[in-house]
Amino acid sequence: MSYNNEYESFRSSIPLKKIIVDSDGIKGWRIYDSGPKNIKSPLICLPPVSGTADIFFKQILSLSAKGYRVISAESPVYWSINDWCCGFKKLLDYLELNKVHIFGASLGGFLAQKFAEINSHCPRVASLILCNTFIDTSIFNYHDSASLFWILPSLILKKMVMGNYSTENVSIDDEMIEAIDFMVERLESLSQSELASRLTINCVNSYVQPHKMGDLPVTLIDVFDDYALSPVVREEMYKCYPNAKLAHLKNGGNFPYLSRSAEVNLHLQIHLRQFEGTEFSSRHF
């Protein structure tokens, strides 16, 4: 089945829902929710800066076919990490989800960690799977100018993001090129405020304090070829989560959930298997 056929199958079978959780009645989360609705600890997927909720369509199709409940969630415009975390908590409350497993990519992984940290007094996160992500926004060297992103034109913001999408690497293959093309289309669909707010959260000075999360089960999914973050950032993740399970992919670029979906889906299942038979299982047998 080609990429397009698979994506069309996804869009025709799983509806996009808009859920408004904020008091202004305007801000709506966009979600795809697939799998048994009686599962109260699903896997929630959070995209990177340039991603929309549909970028995880390969995870949703594959895992829900195996009995897992998978939700991909794309936030409305929030300008601070705290506001984002408050909105995400309201989304979980609306969906009547007590504790969830979060698969976060890049910014999605950073926000997953911050949400787990901020809510550690009343945990809402059962576990984390973090892909090509980071623990400290200072790596982007933009925090002095991040407060100005809101006034920059869309074109400039998109160029900032596109700078990380290298296709010049000799080892890049068709799947990785296809993944980049797909992500560029998603980036083009974002409004100026959507992109500016995400880049602001991505670059404003902030860092994760993993010790506040307790003994949360963590899996780190990394690729070993070129991607936007440096090896130093990866090493920092390992130091912060010394007990994490490591899932290494030989290659896959910035978007392995698209370009190496079979491998990523297998690692997600291995991670979630430890919860089967407990109240935090994501799967219905």
C-alpha positions in Angstrom: 0.0 0.0 0.0 1.5 3.3 -1.0 1.9 6.3 1.3 -1.1 8.1 -0.3 -3.4 5.1 -0.1 -2.5 4.5 3.5 -3.1 8.1 4.4 -6.4 8.2 2.5 -7.5 5.0 4.3 -6.7 6.7 7.6 -8.6 10.0 6.8 -11.6 8.1 5.5 -11.9 5.8 8.5 -10.9 8.0 11.5 -12.6 11.4 11.9 -10.8 14.5 13.0 -12.4 15.9 16.2 -12.2 19.5 17.5 -12.5 19.7 21.3 -12.8 23.1 22.9 -11.6 23.0 26.5 -10.8 26.6 27.4 -13.3 29.1 28.9 -13.0 31.5 25.9 -14.9 28.9 23.8 -12.5 29.4 20.9 -9.3 27.3 21.5 -9.9 23.8 20.1 -7.6 20.8 20.3 -7.6 18.7 17.1 -7.5 15.0 17.8 -7.8 11.6 16.2 -9.0 9.0 18.6 -8.9 5.3 17.4 -9.3 2.0 19.3 -11.5 0.9 22.2 -13.1 3.9 24.0 -13.3 2.0 27.2 -9.5 2.1 27.6 -8.8 4.9 30.0 -4.9 4.9 29.7 -4.4 5.3 25.9 -1.3 6.2 24.1 -1.3 9.9 23.3 0.9 11.2 20.5 2.2 14.8 20.5 3.8 16.3 17.4 6.9 18.5 16.8 6.7 22.2 16.0 5.9 21.6 12.3 3.5 18.6 12.9 -0.3 18.3 12.8 -2.3 15.5 14.5 -2.3 13.4 11.3 1.5 12.9 11.2 1.0 9.8 13.5 -1.4 8.1 11.1 0.9 5.1 10.7 1.0 4.6 14.5 -2.8 5.0 14.8 -3.6 2.6 12.0 -1.1 -0.1 13.1 -1.6 0.0 16.8 -5.4 0.4 16.9 -5.6 -2.7 14.6 -3.9 -4.6 17.4 -6.4 -3.5 20.0 -4.6 -0.4 21.3 -6.3 2.9 21.9 -4.2 5.7 20.3 -5.0 9.4 20.3 -3.0 12.0 18.4 -3.5 15.4 19.8 -2.6 18.8 18.3 -2.9 21.8 20.5 -4.5 25.2 19.7 -2.4 28.4 20.1 -0.8 28.6 23.5 2.0 31.1 24.2 3.5 29.5 27.3 4.4 26.0 28.5 2.2 26.5 31.6 -0.8 27.4 29.4 -0.2 24.4 27.2 0.0 22.1 30.2 -3.2 23.5 31.6 -4.9 23.0 28.3 -3.7 19.5 28.0 -4.9 18.7 31.5 -8.3 20.0 30.5 -8.3 17.8 27.4 -7.6 14.7 29.5 -10.4 15.7 31.9 -12.8 16.2 29.0 -11.9 12.8 27.6 -12.2 11.3 31.1 -8.7 9.9 31.0 -7.0 9.4 34.4 -3.4 8.4 33.4 -2.0 8.3 29.9 1.1 7.1 28.1 2.6 9.9 26.0 4.7 9.4 22.8 6.2 12.8 22.1 8.4 13.8 19.2 10.8 16.8 19.5 8.7 19.7 21.0 6.0 17.1 21.7 8.5 15.1 23.8 9.7 18.2 25.6 6.1 19.2 26.5 5.3 15.6 27.6 8.2 15.8 30.0 7.1 19.3 31.3 3.5 18.1 31.8 4.7 15.0 33.8 6.9 17.3 35.9 4.3 20.0 36.6 1.7 17.4 37.5 3.9 15.1 39.5 2.0 16.0 42.7 -1.1 14.4 41.1 0.3 12.3 38.3 -1.6 12.1 35.0 1.3 10.4 33.1 1.7 6.6 33.3 4.9 6.5 31.1 6.8 8.4 28.4 8.2 7.4 25.0 10.4 10.2 23.8 11.6 10.5 20.2 14.4 12.8 18.9 13.7 15.2 21.8 15.5 17.4 24.3 15.4 18.5 28.0 16.6 22.1 27.6 15.4 24.8 25.1 18.6 26.7 25.4 20.1 24.4 22.7 18.1 26.5 20.1 19.9 29.8 20.9 16.8 31.8 20.2 15.5 32.6 23.7 16.5 36.2 23.5 14.4 36.7 20.3 11.6 34.2 21.1 9.4 36.9 22.5 9.4 38.5 19.0 8.2 35.4 17.1 4.6 36.5 17.4 5.2 39.5 15.0 7.3 37.7 12.4 5.8 36.8 9.0 4.8 33.2 8.4 7.4 32.9 5.6 10.3 33.7 8.0 9.0 31.3 10.7 8.7 28.5 8.1 12.2 29.1 6.9 13.5 28.8 10.5 11.9 25.3 10.7 12.8 24.3 7.1 16.5 24.9 7.9 16.4 21.6 9.8 15.0 19.5 7.0 18.2 18.6 5.2 17.9 16.4 2.1 21.5 16.7 1.1 22.6 13.7 3.2 23.9 11.0 0.9 22.4 8.2 3.1 18.8 9.6 2.8 16.4 7.1 1.2 13.0 7.3 -0.5 11.1 6.8 2.8 12.9 9.7 4.5 12.3 12.0 1.4 8.6 11.0 1.5 8.5 11.8 5.2 10.1 15.2 4.7 7.6 16.0 1.9 4.7 15.0 4.1 6.0 17.2 6.9 6.6 20.2 4.6 2.9 20.0 3.6 1.9 19.9 7.2 4.1 22.9 7.9 2.5 24.8 5.0 -0.9 24.2 6.5 -0.1 26.0 9.8 -1.2 29.6 10.4 1.2 32.3 11.5 -0.1 32.3 15.1 0.0 28.5 15.3 3.6 28.3 14.1 4.8 31.4 16.1 3.3 30.1 19.3 4.9 26.7 18.9 8.3 28.2 18.1 7.9 30.5 21.2 7.3 27.6 23.5 10.1 25.6 21.8 12.7 28.4 22.3 11.7 30.4 25.4 14.1 29.6 28.2 13.0 26.4 30.0 14.3 23.0 31.0 13.0 19.7 32.4 13.7 18.5 35.9 13.4 14.7 35.6 14.0 14.1 39.3 10.6 15.6 40.0 8.9 12.9 37.9 9.7 10.0 40.3 10.2 6.5 38.7 8.3 7.1 35.5 8.9 4.3 33.0 10.7 6.0 30.0 11.8 4.7 26.6 14.0 6.9 24.4 13.7 6.4 20.7 16.8 7.7 18.8 18.1 7.6 15.3 21.8 7.4 14.6 21.9 9.3 11.4 21.7 13.1 10.8 18.8 14.9 12.4 18.1 18.3 13.7 19.5 17.8 17.2 23.2 17.2 18.0 24.7 14.1 19.7 25.3 16.2 22.8 21.6 16.7 23.2 21.0 13.0 22.9 23.7 12.3 25.6 22.0 14.8 27.9 18.8 12.8 27.6 20.6 9.6 28.5 22.1 11.3 31.6 18.8 12.6 32.8 17.1 9.2 32.3 19.7 6.6 33.4 17.1 3.9 33.8 15.3 4.5 30.5 15.0 1.8 27.9 16.9 2.8 24.8 15.4 2.1 21.4 18.1 2.8 18.7 17.2 3.1 15.1 20.2 2.9 12.7 18.6 5.7 10.6 15.3 7.4 10.0 16.1 11.1 10.0 13.9 13.7 11.8 10.7 11.8 11.4 11.2 8.1 12.1 7.5 7.6 13.0 6.9 8.2 9.3 10.1 6.9 7.6 10.6 3.9 9.9 7.1 3.4 11.2 7.3 -0.4 11.5 10.4 -0.1 13.8 8.9 2.7 15.9 5.5 0.9 16.2 7.4 -2.2 17.5 9.2 -0.2 20.1 5.9 1.4 21.2 4.4 -2.0 21.6 7.4 -3.3 23.6 7.1 -0.3 25.9 3.4 -0.6 26.4 3.6 -4.4 27.0 4.8 -3.8 30.6 1.4 -2.4 31.5 -0.7 -5.2 30.1 -2.9 -6.8 32.7 -2.8 -3.6 34.8 -5.3 -0.7 35.1 -2.9 1.3 32.9 -3.1 -1.0 29.9 -3.6 0.8 26.6 -4.8 -2.4 24.9 -8.0 -4.3 24.8 -7.7 -8.1 24.3 
